[in-house]
Amino acid sequence: MKTAFLTLSIFLVSTLSACTFFKPYKPTLTQGTVVKPDVLQALQPGLMADQVVELLGPPLGQDPFNKNHWEYVFYTTDPEFQPNAIKHLVLNFDDEQYLIDWKQVKSTVNIKR
């Protein structure tokens, strides 16, 4: 009985300590809308909201309290996938849904995997 318990204990300790040698699989995570810099050059004040959606696609975030504020966000854990894509773009429209201005927001968040 003692031998079986000792054998089982050694087996469990050795298998649990072996887990530190293996790294778990981490799939690539990609979210948001890819906005390329050349498409950004096509934006101009006075475009209708529908025209902006045709150029950039649907916005990832719309402020529920301000329908005239759109945000396009792109995030990926793969540094080789779309390296030139704009990570965060903010657009503002007037009350008649004409584009007023936009700006590219520089992100200071750096998530390491």
Summary of the structure (lengths in Angstrom):
residues: 113
radius of gyration: 24.6
end to end distance: 45.5
largest distance: 83.5
contacts: 238
relative contact order: 0.18
helix: 28%
strand: 29%
